[in-house]
Amino acid sequence: MAFAPCFSDNPGMTPRFFCPFPLSAGATVQLPAETAHHAVNVLKVGAGDTAILFDGQGGQWRATLAIHGKPPKAALMATLETFDAQDNESPLDITLVQALPAGDKMDWVVQKAVELGVTRIQPVMAKRSVVKLSGERAERRVAHWRSIVIAACEQSGRNRVPDVAPILELPRYLSQSVEQPALRLICAPGATTGLREMAKPAQSVTLFIGPESGFDEGELLAACSAGFQPIHLGPRVLRTETAGLAALAAIMTLWGDF
């Protein structure tokens, strides 16, 4: 069986752009400067070309583009024409709770989790997290991850934008999560239950992934007290940036739309 390739910057595909403001029929809107720069100078769109616009609230608009001015500072205008209510969202409501990994691994996790269909991402700082962020640095990093989410939605065809919540210390997150109804799963060494042995959840799913060195024993006990069920992902030890994505793919295969 042959599979058609899918590239976000493939000139043979209609480009998709996120607009951080409401869209309505017949409107002519100016795309954000960064979007315009990428579209004109990287994707090489031209006047009269067609694009897909979405505002994150569901559905998408087919639009005709117009360029005002000259590159590299050209303004990109879009006239909205037809609305398509299509939403490529998973039937599952999944929250990925990811303990901060080292380096730029979180960028990869955020991008791929969005492609796999996650609904929201909650970064947490565990005792063994190498990265510690607070204040303005934490806000900048979350803003960066949110920009990655938008780019991943543009690439993957999603019309609803998953949220990246502010970074929380692990104990604070657990104190808040107790009141949230969901199937709560935590990847833990020594767990005896795998995803295949579990019934399809009737409610949402929260998946908790630890840092490079794993959870502190007290953290794992606290998570279990908050309703998280320990699960394994097979006999091999997965890195933190692999575990969550592997679990998401398995969950989507067992209970979602894969």
GUKOLNU-155180 format. One record per residue: y, z, x of N, C-alpha, C, O, CB in turn. Coordinates in steps of 0.05 Angstrom, whole numbers, padded with zeros to 5 digits, always signed. Glycine has a CB too. Layout:
YZXYZXYZXYZXYZX;...
This chain:
-00024+00000+00017+00000+00000+00000+00025+00000+00018+00026+00015+00037+00000+00025-00019;+00044-00017+00011+00069-00019+00027+00090-00002+00014+00092+00000-00010+00078-00048+00030;+00106+00010+00031+00128+00027+00022+00155+00016+00032+00157+00009+00056+00125+00056+00031;+00174+00014+00014+00200+00004+00022+00215+00026+00038+00215+00049+00029+00217-00005-00002;+00228+00019+00060+00243+00039+00075+00268+00048+00060+00279+00033+00043+00251+00028+00102;+00277+00072+00065+00301+00083+00052+00319+00095+00073+00312+00115+00086+00293+00104+00031;+00342+00083+00077+00361+00093+00097+00388+00098+00083+00396+00081+00067+00364+00073+00121;+00401+00120+00089+00426+00127+00075+00448+00107+00082+00465+00102+00065+00435+00154+00083;+00448+00095+00106+00469+00076+00113+00458+00047+00113+00470+00030+00127+00479+00083+00141;+00438+00042+00098+00427+00015+00096+00446-00003+00081+00452+00003+00057+00399+00015+00082;+00457-00025+00093+00476-00041+00079+00465-00055+00055+00480-00065+00038+00487-00062+00098;+00439-00057+00052+00426-00069+00029+00425-00051+00005+00418-00060-00017+00399-00078+00036;+00433-00026+00008+00433-00007-00014+00461-00001-00024+00480-00002-00008+00419+00019-00006;+00464+00004-00050+00490+00011-00060+00498+00039-00049+00483+00058-00053+00490+00012-00091;+00521+00041-00036+00529+00067-00025+00535+00087-00046+00545+00080-00068+00553+00064-00006;+00530+00112-00041+00535+00134-00059+00555+00153-00047+00553+00161-00023+00509+00149-00067;+00575+00162-00063+00596+00179-00053+00600+00203-00072+00601+00199-00096+00622+00164-00048;+00602+00227-00061+00608+00250-00077+00638+00253-00080+00653+00249-00061+00596+00276-00064;+00647+00259-00104+00676+00264-00109+00679+00293-00118+00667+00302-00137+00686+00245-00131;+00696+00308-00104+00699+00337-00110+00718+00342-00134+00733+00361-00133+00709+00352-00086;+00718+00324-00153+00735+00327-00177+00721+00313-00200+00705+00296-00196+00764+00316-00172;+00728+00321-00225+00714+00309-00248+00720+00279-00250+00741+00270-00244+00723+00323-00274;+00699+00264-00259+00701+00235-00263+00700+00229-00292+00686+00242-00307+00679+00221-00247;+00714+00208-00301+00714+00200-00329+00716+00170-00331+00726+00157-00313+00738+00214-00344;+00707+00160-00354+00706+00131-00358+00733+00117-00355+00753+00127-00365+00695+00125-00386;+00733+00095-00340+00757+00079-00338+00777+00088-00317+00796+00074-00311+00770+00077-00363;+00772+00112-00306+00791+00123-00287+00790+00108-00260+00769+00098-00252+00786+00153-00282;+00813+00107-00246+00813+00097-00219+00820+00121-00201+00841+00134-00205+00834+00074-00215;+00803+00127-00183+00806+00151-00166+00807+00144-00137+00797+00123-00128+00783+00171-00171;+00820+00161-00121+00821+00157-00093+00801+00175-00080+00801+00199-00084+00849+00162-00081;+00783+00164-00064+00762+00180-00051+00774+00196-00029+00794+00188-00017+00739+00162-00040;+00762+00219-00023+00772+00236-00001+00774+00221+00025+00759+00202+00030+00754+00261+00002;+00792+00229+00042+00798+00215+00067+00773+00212+00085+00768+00190+00096+00820+00229+00083;+00757+00233+00088+00733+00231+00104+00713+00212+00093+00701+00196+00108+00720+00259+00108;+00710+00212+00066+00692+00193+00053+00702+00165+00057+00686+00147+00063+00690+00199+00023;+00728+00160+00054+00739+00133+00058+00735+00124+00086+00728+00101+00091+00769+00133+00051;+00739+00141+00106+00736+00133+00134+00707+00125+00139+00703+00105+00152+00744+00156+00152;+00688+00140+00129+00660+00134+00134+00653+00108+00119+00638+00091+00130+00642+00157+00124;+00662+00105+00095+00655+00081+00079+00666+00055+00092+00652+00035+00094+00666+00084+00051;+00692+00056+00100+00705+00032+00110+00697+00026+00139+00692+00003+00146+00735+00035+00108;+00696+00047+00156+00692+00042+00184+00663+00043+00193+00656+00032+00214+00708+00062+00200;+00646+00057+00178+00618+00059+00186+00600+00041+00168+00585+00025+00177+00608+00088+00184;+00603+00045+00141+00587+00029+00123+00599+00001+00119+00585-00017+00109+00586+00043+00096;+00624-00003+00127+00637-00030+00126+00639-00040+00097+00635-00064+00092+00621-00050+00143;+00645-00022+00078+00649-00031+00051+00675-00047+00049+00693-00044+00066+00649-00008+00031;+00676-00065+00029+00700-00082+00026+00710-00081-00002+00697-00071-00020+00694-00110+00035;+00734-00093-00006+00745-00094-00033+00727-00110-00051+00716-00131-00043+00773-00107-00032;+00722-00100-00075+00705-00113-00094+00676-00104-00093+00660-00111-00110+00706-00142-00091;+00669-00088-00072+00642-00078-00070+00636-00057-00091+00655-00045-00102+00637-00067-00042;+00611-00054-00097+00602-00034-00117+00593-00008-00103+00581-00010-00081+00580-00045-00135;+00598+00015-00115+00589+00040-00104+00581+00058-00128+00588+00053-00151+00611+00054-00087;+00565+00078-00121+00558+00099-00141+00573+00124-00134+00573+00134-00111+00527+00104-00141;+00586+00136-00154+00601+00161-00150+00589+00182-00168+00579+00177-00190+00631+00157-00157;+00589+00207-00158+00579+00230-00174+00596+00254-00167+00606+00256-00144+00549+00235-00169;+00600+00271-00187+00617+00295-00183+00601+00321-00182+00613+00343-00182+00637+00296-00204;+00574+00319-00181+00558+00343-00179+00551+00356-00205+00536+00376-00205+00571+00363-00162;+00561+00346-00227+00556+00359-00253+00534+00345-00269+00528+00352-00291+00582+00359-00270;+00522+00325-00256+00500+00310-00269+00509+00282-00276+00531+00277-00284+00492+00324-00295;+00490+00263-00272+00496+00235-00277+00512+00223-00255+00521+00236-00237+00510+00233-00303;+00516+00196-00258+00531+00181-00237+00546+00158-00250+00539+00148-00271+00511+00171-00215;+00566+00149-00235+00583+00127-00245+00581+00103-00226+00581+00106-00202+00613+00136-00247;+00578+00079-00238+00580+00055-00222+00610+00048-00221+00624+00048-00241+00563+00032-00234;+00619+00041-00197+00648+00036-00194+00653+00012-00176+00636+00005-00160+00661+00061-00182;+00676+00000-00179+00684-00022-00162+00706-00012-00143+00724+00002-00151+00695-00046-00178;+00703-00019-00117+00721-00008-00096+00744-00026-00091+00742-00051-00093+00705-00003-00071;+00766-00014-00083+00790-00029-00073+00800-00014-00049+00799+00011-00047+00812-00031-00096;+00811-00028-00030+00821-00017-00005+00851-00021-00003+00861-00043-00006+00807-00029+00020;+00865+00001+00001+00894+00000+00005+00901+00007+00034+00893+00028+00043+00909+00019-00015;+00914-00011+00047+00921-00006+00075+00900-00017+00094+00881-00031+00085+00924+00024+00081;+00903-00012+00120+00885-00023+00140+00870-00001+00154+00880+00021+00158+00900-00040+00160;+00844-00006+00163+00829+00013+00178+00845+00020+00204+00860+00003+00213+00801+00003+00185;+00842+00044+00216+00822+00064+00207+00833+00083+00186+00819+00103+00179+00813+00079+00231;+00857+00079+00175+00869+00098+00157+00871+00086+00129+00889+00094+00113+00896+00107+00166;+00854+00067+00122+00855+00055+00096+00848+00075+00074+00830+00092+00078+00836+00030+00094;+00861+00072+00051+00854+00089+00028+00834+00073+00011+00836+00049+00008+00880+00095+00010;+00814+00088+00002+00792+00075-00014+00794+00084-00043+00793+00108-00049+00764+00083-00002;+00798+00065-00061+00801+00070-00089+00776+00061-00103+00762+00042-00094+00826+00056-00101;+00769+00074-00125+00745+00067-00141+00752+00067-00170+00762+00087-00180+00721+00086-00134;+00746+00045-00184+00750+00044-00213+00723+00048-00226+00704+00032-00222+00762+00017-00221;+00721+00069-00243+00696+00076-00255+00690+00058-00279+00707+00051-00295+00696+00105-00265;+00665+00049-00281+00657+00029-00301+00636+00040-00320+00642+00046-00343+00648+00004-00288;+00612+00042-00311+00590+00051-00329+00578+00077-00319+00576+00082-00295+00568+00029-00331;+00570+00094-00338+00558+00120-00332+00528+00119-00336+00518+00107-00355+00570+00142-00350;+00514+00130-00317+00485+00133-00319+00478+00162-00318+00485+00176-00299+00470+00117-00296;+00464+00172-00339+00458+00201-00341+00435+00210-00323+00427+00233-00324+00452+00208-00369;+00425+00192-00307+00402+00198-00290+00407+00222-00272+00428+00225-00259+00396+00174-00272;+00387+00240-00272+00388+00263-00254+00361+00264-00240+00340+00266-00253+00394+00289-00269;+00361+00263-00214+00336+00263-00199+00329+00292-00191+00321+00297-00168+00337+00245-00174;+00332+00310-00210+00327+00338-00204+00298+00346-00209+00284+00335-00226+00345+00356-00220;+00288+00365-00193+00261+00375-00197+00259+00391-00223+00279+00403-00231+00253+00392-00173;+00236+00391-00236+00233+00408-00259+00232+00438-00252+00233+00455-00269+00207+00400-00274;+00229+00443-00226+00228+00471-00217+00256+00480-00207+00270+00465-00195+00208+00474-00194;+00262+00505-00214+00287+00517-00204+00278+00534-00179+00266+00555-00182+00301+00535-00226;+00285+00524-00155+00276+00537-00131+00299+00547-00114+00317+00531-00108+00258+00518-00115;+00298+00572-00106+00317+00583-00087+00303+00587-00061+00282+00600-00059+00329+00610-00097;+00314+00576-00039+00303+00581-00012+00320+00603+00001+00344+00599+00006+00303+00555+00005;+00308+00625+00006+00321+00647+00021+00312+00645+00050+00289+00650+00057+00314+00676+00009;+00330+00637+00067+00323+00631+00095+00337+00651+00114+00362+00652+00115+00331+00602+00103;+00321+00666+00129+00333+00683+00150+00344+00665+00172+00331+00645+00180+00311+00702+00162;+00368+00671+00181+00382+00653+00199+00366+00648+00225+00358+00666+00238+00409+00665+00207;+00361+00622+00230+00347+00615+00255+00367+00610+00278+00392+00610+00273+00329+00590+00251;+00358+00607+00302+00375+00603+00325+00385+00575+00326+00374+00557+00313+00361+00610+00351;+00407+00571+00340+00418+00544+00345+00427+00530+00320+00438+00543+00301+00397+00527+00359;+00422+00504+00319+00429+00489+00295+00406+00483+00277+00407+00464+00261+00442+00463+00304;+00385+00499+00279+00361+00495+00262+00367+00497+00232+00355+00483+00216+00339+00515+00269;+00387+00513+00225+00393+00517+00197+00404+00491+00186+00400+00485+00162+00414+00539+00193;+00418+00475+00202+00428+00449+00192+00405+00432+00182+00406+00420+00161+00443+00434+00215;+00383+00431+00198+00359+00416+00191+00346+00427+00166+00339+00411+00148+00339+00416+00215;+00344+00453+00165+00331+00466+00142+00347+00459+00116+00335+00451+00096+00330+00496+00145;+00373+00461+00117+00390+00456+00094+00387+00426+00085+00382+00421+00061+00420+00462+00099;+00389+00408+00104+00387+00380+00097+00361+00373+00084+00360+00360+00063+00391+00363+00122;+00339+00381+00096+00313+00374+00086+00305+00389+00061+00291+00378+00044+00292+00379+00108;+00315+00413+00058+00309+00428+00033+00322+00414+00009+00311+00413-00012+00320+00457+00035;+00347+00403+00013+00360+00389-00008+00344+00363-00015+00340+00357-00038+00389+00381+00000;+00335+00349+00005+00319+00325+00001+00294+00331-00015+00284+00315-00031+00313+00311+00027;+00282+00355-00010+00257+00363-00023+00262+00373-00051+00243+00376-00066+00243+00384-00007;+00287+00379-00059+00292+00386-00086+00300+00415-00092+00300+00423-00115+00269+00380-00102;+00307+00430-00071+00314+00458-00075+00339+00460-00092+00356+00442-00091+00318+00472-00048;+00341+00481-00108+00364+00485-00126+00387+00500-00112+00410+00494-00117+00356+00500-00151;+00380+00519-00095+00401+00535-00082+00389+00546-00056+00365+00548-00053+00412+00558-00100;+00407+00553-00037+00399+00563-00011+00414+00589-00006+00439+00590-00009+00404+00543+00012;+00399+00610+00001+00411+00636+00006+00406+00643+00036+00383+00650+00042+00400+00658-00013;+00426+00641+00053+00421+00650+00081+00423+00680+00083+00440+00693+00070+00442+00637+00100;+00405+00692+00099+00405+00721+00103+00403+00727+00132+00392+00711+00148+00383+00735+00087;+00413+00750+00140+00410+00760+00168+00389+00782+00168+00393+00803+00156+00437+00770+00179;+00367+00777+00182+00346+00797+00185+00350+00812+00211+00367+00804+00228+00318+00784+00183;+00335+00834+00215+00338+00849+00239+00332+00833+00264+00345+00836+00285+00319+00873+00238;+00313+00814+00262+00305+00798+00285+00319+00771+00286+00312+00754+00302+00275+00794+00285;+00338+00766+00268+00353+00741+00270+00370+00741+00296+00384+00760+00302+00372+00738+00245;+00367+00719+00311+00382+00716+00335+00412+00712+00329+00429+00723+00343+00371+00693+00352;+00418+00697+00309+00445+00690+00301+00456+00713+00283+00443+00720+00263+00447+00663+00287;+00479+00723+00289+00493+00743+00273+00520+00732+00266+00536+00727+00284+00494+00771+00287;+00526+00729+00241+00552+00717+00232+00565+00735+00212+00552+00747+00195+00548+00689+00221;+00591+00737+00214+00606+00752+00194+00635+00742+00193+00643+00727+00211+00606+00783+00201;+00650+00750+00173+00678+00743+00171+00683+00713+00170+00669+00698+00157+00693+00755+00194;+00703+00705+00185+00711+00677+00185+00690+00658+00197+00687+00636+00188+00737+00674+00201;+00675+00668+00217+00654+00651+00228+00632+00645+00208+00622+00623+00206+00641+00665+00253;+00626+00665+00192+00606+00661+00171+00616+00642+00150+00601+00624+00141+00598+00688+00158;+00641+00644+00142+00652+00626+00122+00653+00598+00132+00646+00579+00117+00681+00635+00115;+00660+00593+00157+00660+00566+00169+00632+00554+00169+00628+00531+00163+00672+00567+00197;+00612+00571+00176+00585+00561+00177+00575+00553+00149+00561+00533+00146+00566+00582+00190;+00581+00569+00130+00572+00563+00102+00586+00537+00093+00573+00521+00080+00578+00586+00083;+00612+00534+00099+00626+00510+00092+00613+00486+00105+00610+00464+00093+00655+00511+00099;+00604+00489+00130+00590+00467+00144+00564+00460+00130+00558+00437+00127+00585+00475+00173;+00549+00480+00122+00523+00475+00109+00528+00462+00082+00512+00445+00073+00508+00501+00105;+00549+00469+00068+00555+00456+00043+00562+00427+00046+00555+00410+00029+00578+00470+00029;+00575+00420+00068+00580+00391+00074+00554+00377+00079+00551+00353+00072+00599+00388+00098;+00535+00390+00092+00508+00378+00097+00494+00374+00070+00480+00353+00066+00491+00396+00115;+00496+00393+00052+00484+00390+00025+00495+00365+00011+00479+00350+00000+00490+00415+00008;+00521+00361+00012+00533+00338-00002+00522+00312+00010+00515+00293-00004+00563+00339+00000;+00522+00310+00037+00511+00286+00050+00482+00281+00043+00474+00258+00039+00514+00288+00081;+00466+00303+00041+00438+00300+00033+00435+00291+00005+00417+00275-00002+00423+00326+00037;+00453+00300-00013+00453+00290-00041+00460+00260-00042+00447+00245-00057+00473+00306-00059;+00480+00252-00027+00487+00224-00026+00464+00207-00017+00458+00186-00028+00511+00220-00007;+00449+00216+00003+00427+00201+00014+00403+00200-00004+00390+00180-00007+00419+00212+00041;+00397+00223-00017+00372+00226-00031+00373+00218-00061+00353+00218-00074+00362+00254-00029;+00397+00213-00071+00399+00205-00099+00403+00227-00118+00400+00224-00142+00376+00189-00106;+00409+00251-00108+00413+00274-00126+00441+00274-00136+00460+00268-00122+00407+00301-00111;+00445+00280-00162+00471+00280-00175+00481+00308-00181+00503+00311-00192+00471+00263-00200;+00465+00328-00175+00474+00356-00178+00472+00368-00150+00452+00365-00135+00456+00372-00198;+00493+00382-00142+00496+00392-00115+00486+00421-00113+00497+00438-00126+00525+00390-00106;+00464+00426-00098+00454+00453-00094+00475+00471-00081+00492+00461-00065+00429+00453-00078;+00474+00496-00087+00494+00515-00076+00483+00528-00051+00459+00533-00049+00500+00536-00097;+00500+00532-00032+00494+00549-00009+00510+00575-00012+00535+00575-00011+00501+00535+00019;+00496+00597-00017+00509+00622-00022+00520+00634+00004+00511+00627+00026+00490+00642-00035;+00539+00652+00002+00549+00666+00026+00526+00681+00040+00507+00690+00027+00572+00686+00019;+00529+00684+00066+00508+00698+00082+00508+00728+00075+00529+00740+00073+00514+00694+00113;+00484+00738+00071+00481+00767+00065+00463+00780+00085+00445+00768+00096+00470+00770+00036;+00468+00806+00090+00449+00822+00104+00424+00824+00087+00426+00826+00062+00460+00850+00112;+00400+00825+00099+00376+00825+00084+00374+00848+00064+00367+00843+00041+00352+00826+00102;+00380+00872+00071+00379+00894+00051+00397+00889+00027+00389+00896+00004+00386+00921+00064;+00420+00878+00032+00439+00873+00009+00427+00852-00009+00429+00854-00033+00467+00865+00020;+00415+00831+00003+00403+00810-00014+00381+00822-00031+00380+00816-00055+00392+00788+00004;+00364+00838-00019+00342+00850-00034+00351+00867-00057+00339+00868-00078+00323+00865-00016;+00373+00881-00053+00384+00899-00074+00394+00882-00098+00395+00892-00120+00406+00917-00063;+00403+00858-00092+00413+00840-00113+00391+00825-00127+00393+00818-00151+00434+00821-00102;+00370+00819-00112+00349+00801-00122+00330+00814-00142+00316+00801-00157+00333+00790-00100;+00330+00841-00143+00312+00855-00161+00315+00848-00190+00296+00846-00205+00315+00886-00157;+00340+00842-00198+00346+00837-00226+00344+00807-00233+00348+00800-00256+00373+00847-00233;+00337+00790-00214+00335+00762-00219+00306+00754-00225+00289+00756-00208+00345+00746-00195;+00300+00746-00251+00273+00739-00258+00264+00714-00244+00276+00693-00247+00270+00736-00288;+00242+00716-00229+00231+00692-00215+00204+00700-00203+00198+00723-00200+00251+00683-00193;+00189+00679-00197+00165+00683-00181+00175+00685-00152+00187+00666-00142+00144+00659-00184;+00172+00708-00140+00182+00713-00113+00160+00712-00093+00140+00727-00094+00197+00741-00112;+00163+00694-00074+00142+00689-00053+00155+00694-00026+00177+00685-00021+00130+00661-00055;+00140+00707-00008+00149+00711+00019+00127+00704+00038+00104+00713+00035+00157+00741+00023;+00133+00687+00057+00113+00679+00078+00110+00702+00097+00129+00711+00110+00122+00653+00093;+00085+00711+00099+00080+00735+00115+00053+00733+00130+00034+00723+00119+00080+00760+00098;+00053+00741+00155+00028+00741+00170+00008+00760+00158+00015+00782+00149+00032+00749+00200;-00017+00752+00157-00038+00769+00145-00041+00766+00115-00059+00779+00104-00033+00797+00152;-00024+00750+00102-00026+00747+00073-00053+00733+00067-00062+00716+00082-00002+00731+00062;-00065+00741+00045-00091+00730+00038-00090+00709+00015-00110+00697+00008-00110+00752+00030;-00066+00705+00004-00063+00687-00019-00048+00662-00010-00028+00663+00003-00048+00701-00042;-00059+00639-00019-00046+00613-00014-00034+00602-00040-00041+00612-00061-00065+00593-00001;-00017+00583-00038-00005+00571-00061-00025+00559-00081-00021+00560-00105+00016+00550-00053;-00046+00547-00070-00066+00534-00088-00080+00554-00106-00091+00546-00127-00086+00520-00071;-00079+00579-00099-00093+00600-00115-00075+00611-00137-00084+00628-00152-00103+00622-00097;-00050+00602-00138-00031+00614-00157-00027+00595-00181-00030+00571-00178-00005+00619-00143;-00022+00607-00204-00016+00592-00228+00012+00581-00227+00029+00592-00214-00021+00609-00253;+00016+00559-00241+00043+00547-00243+00062+00568-00255+00056+00579-00276+00043+00521-00259;+00085+00572-00242+00104+00593-00252+00117+00584-00277+00124+00560-00281+00124+00599-00231;+00122+00603-00295+00136+00597-00320+00166+00599-00316+00181+00588-00332+00127+00617-00342;+00174+00614-00295+00203+00617-00289+00210+00604-00263+00194+00587-00253+00210+00647-00289;+00232+00610-00252+00241+00599-00227+00225+00610-00204+00210+00630-00207+00271+00604-00223;+00229+00598-00181+00214+00606-00156+00234+00613-00135+00253+00598-00130+00195+00584-00147;+00230+00636-00122+00246+00643-00098+00227+00645-00075+00207+00660-00075+00261+00670-00103;+00234+00630-00054+00217+00629-00030+00232+00641-00006+00254+00633+00000+00209+00600-00023;+00220+00661+00006+00233+00677+00027+00220+00671+00054+00195+00673+00057+00232+00708+00021;+00236+00662+00074+00226+00654+00100+00240+00671+00121+00264+00674+00121+00231+00624+00106;+00224+00682+00140+00235+00700+00160+00246+00685+00184+00244+00661+00186+00214+00719+00169;+00257+00700+00204+00268+00688+00228+00246+00681+00248+00223+00684+00242+00289+00707+00240;+00255+00672+00272+00235+00664+00292+00214+00685+00299+00190+00678+00302+00249+00656+00317;+00222+00710+00301+00203+00731+00308+00191+00745+00284+00177+00765+00287+00217+00751+00325;+00196+00734+00261+00184+00746+00236+00200+00769+00226+00220+00778+00237+00156+00754+00242;+00191+00779+00203+00204+00802+00191+00197+00828+00205+00174+00830+00215+00197+00804+00161;+00215+00846+00206+00209+00873+00213+00191+00885+00192+00193+00878+00168+00235+00891+00217;+00173+00903+00200+00154+00914+00180+00168+00927+00157+00159+00925+00134+00135+00935+00194;+00190+00941+00162+00205+00954+00141+00217+00933+00122+00218+00938+00098+00226+00972+00152;+00226+00911+00133+00237+00890+00116+00215+00878+00098+00220+00872+00074+00250+00868+00133;+00192+00874+00109+00170+00862+00093+00162+00882+00070+00158+00873+00047+00146+00856+00110;+00161+00907+00076+00155+00927+00056+00176+00928+00034+00170+00930+00010+00151+00955+00068;+00201+00926+00043+00224+00926+00024+00223+00902+00006+00228+00903-00018+00251+00928+00038;+00216+00879+00017+00214+00854+00001+00192+00856-00019+00195+00848-00042+00210+00830+00020;+00169+00867-00011+00147+00871-00030+00155+00890-00052+00147+00886-00075+00122+00881-00015;+00170+00911-00045+00179+00930-00066+00198+00917-00085+00200+00925-00108+00192+00954-00052;+00212+00895-00076+00231+00881-00093+00217+00859-00109+00230+00843-00123+00253+00868-00076;+00190+00858-00107+00175+00839-00124+00166+00814-00110+00155+00796-00123+00191+00831-00146;+00169+00812-00083+00160+00788-00069+00130+00790-00063+00121+00811-00054+00176+00785-00043;+00116+00769-00068+00087+00768-00063+00082+00754-00036+00091+00731-00032+00072+00753-00086;+00068+00766-00018+00062+00753+00008+00043+00729+00004+00023+00731-00010+00049+00774+00028;+00049+00707+00018+00032+00684+00017+00029+00673+00045+00045+00679+00063+00044+00661-00002;+00007+00658+00049+00004+00644+00075+00006+00614+00071+00004+00604+00049-00024+00652+00088;+00011+00600+00093+00013+00571+00092-00009+00558+00110-00004+00539+00124+00040+00561+00101;-00033+00569+00108-00055+00559+00124-00060+00575+00149-00046+00595+00154-00050+00530+00131;-00079+00566+00166-00087+00582+00189-00068+00579+00213-00071+00595+00232-00114+00574+00197;-00050+00560+00212-00032+00556+00236-00006+00570+00232+00004+00574+00210-00028+00526+00240;+00006+00578+00255+00032+00592+00254+00054+00571+00255+00055+00555+00273+00034+00612+00279;+00071+00571+00235+00092+00552+00233+00119+00564+00242+00123+00588+00238+00095+00541+00204;+00135+00548+00254+00162+00557+00262+00179+00562+00237+00173+00551+00215+00176+00536+00280;+00200+00577+00239+00216+00584+00216+00229+00559+00204+00231+00558+00179+00238+00603+00224;+00236+00539+00220+00248+00515+00209+00228+00496+00197+00235+00477+00183+00263+00501+00230;+00202+00502+00201+00180+00486+00189+00169+00500+00165+00162+00486+00145+00158+00481+00210;+00167+00526+00165+00152+00541+00144+00164+00536+00116+00150+00529+00097+00153+00570+00150;+00191+00539+00114+00203+00536+00088+00200+00508+00077+00195+00504+00053+00232+00543+00089;+00203+00488+00094+00201+00460+00085+00172+00453+00078+00168+00438+00058+00211+00441+00107;+00153+00463+00093+00125+00459+00086+00118+00472+00059+00104+00460+00043+00107+00470+00108;+00128+00496+00055+00123+00510+00030+00136+00495+00007+00124+00493-00015+00133+00539+00032;+00161+00485+00011+00174+00471-00011+00159+00446-00018+00155+00439-00042+00203+00463-00002;+00149+00431+00002+00134+00407-00003+00108+00413-00019+00100+00399-00037+00127+00392+00023;+00095+00435-00011+00070+00443-00025+00076+00452-00053+00062+00444-00072+00057+00466-00009;+00098+00467-00057+00105+00475-00084+00112+00451-00102+00103+00450-00125+00130+00494-00083;+00126+00432-00091+00133+00408-00107+00108+00392-00113+00106+00379-00134+00153+00391-00092;+00089+00392-00095+00064+00377-00100+00047+00391-00121+00035+00378-00138+00047+00375-00074;+00045+00417-00120+00029+00432-00139+00041+00435-00166+00028+00432-00187+00023+00459-00128;+00067+00440-00167+00080+00447-00192+00104+00430-00200+00115+00432-00222+00089+00476-00191;+00113+00413-00181+00138+00398-00186+00134+00369-00192+00118+00362-00209+00155+00401-00162;+00149+00352-00179+00149+00323-00186+00140+00305-00163+00146+00282-00163+00176+00315-00195;+00125+00316-00144+00114+00299-00123+00089+00285-00132+00077+00270-00117+00108+00316-00097;
